[in-house]
Each structure stands twice: as structure tokens, then as C-alpha cells.
């Protein structure tokens, strides 16, 4: 694991990252000083990347896929969803996601999160990308 320099005091080992901008910091004091100035989340590109460097990226694969596994190619499309990006700008959604990720029982936390309209909006935005409705559907 490589540690970066603290964005405030430049200490060699900064094991923490700002939840908003992902800038490394080393302590609560440095975090508070960092947060005294506004920061923004890292910007994701709107377009798929096509450089030679991007073509050399290792292809991710699932070790134990199931019938419910979403293909990696479909998950990659989430990166370009404007609707999803807009929902994820809401700090409440990011707090919910953090709670789920840090929970010892994420399945239970997702069930609770689905009672929050903003989380349902985020889930719907994801589903529109990975499982678009077939306009010639059964009805």
C-alpha cells in the first residue's frame, strides 16, 4: 500500500482521504484545516477514454459470476450516466452509500436504504443504464 503526502502538513504518510475530493491527509487537525476551504469531487470524463494507456488496462472479470451478476461492460457505462452523476452529487446519497459499504451487513442496509426516495432514485438511474427497458416489451 502506497501512502501519499498529507495535503496540509506534507507528512510522508497520509493514510486518510477526504470523502469529497479524495485528497490525502494525516490527522483530524489536517482534515479540519483542509475542510476550512471548499473542495470538489474529482471530475470524471464525460466521454469514454480511448488513449493507448486506457487500452492497456487489465480487463476485470468476476471469479464467481451468478445469473444476477451484471457484466463489467455494463457497469462501465455507469461512469457516463449524467442522471446518476446528478444524484450522486447529493451528500445524503453519498452518506447512505458510505454506511452501506461500512456495514457488517450490507444487504440489510440496502433494504433500509431503499426506503429513502433519493436512494431509490439513484438505484433507478443505475438500472436504466445496466438493464434498460426493452421498448418492445411484453405489454
C-alpha positions, 0 to 999 in steps of 0.5 A: 500500500502506497501512502501519499503526502498529507495535503496540509502538513506534507507528512510522508504518510497520509493514510486518510482521504477526504470523502469529497475530493479524495485528497490525502491527509494525516490527522483530524487537525489536517482534515479540519484545516483542509475542510476550512476551504471548499473542495470538489469531487474529482471530475470524471470524463464525460466521454469514454477514454480511448488513449493507448494507456486506457487500452492497456488496462487489465480487463476485470472479470468476476471469479464467481459470476451468478445469473444476477451478476451484471457484466463489467461492460455494463457497469462501465457505462455507469461512469457516463450516466449524467442522471446518476452523476446528478444524484450522486452529487447529493451528500445524503446519497453519498452518506447512505452509500458510505454506511452501506459499504461500512456495514457488517451487513450490507444487504440489510442496509440496502433494504433500509436504504431503499426506503429513502426516495433519493436512494431509490432514485439513484438505484433507478438511474443505475438500472436504466443504464445496466438493464434498460427497458426493452421498448418492445416489451411484453405489454 
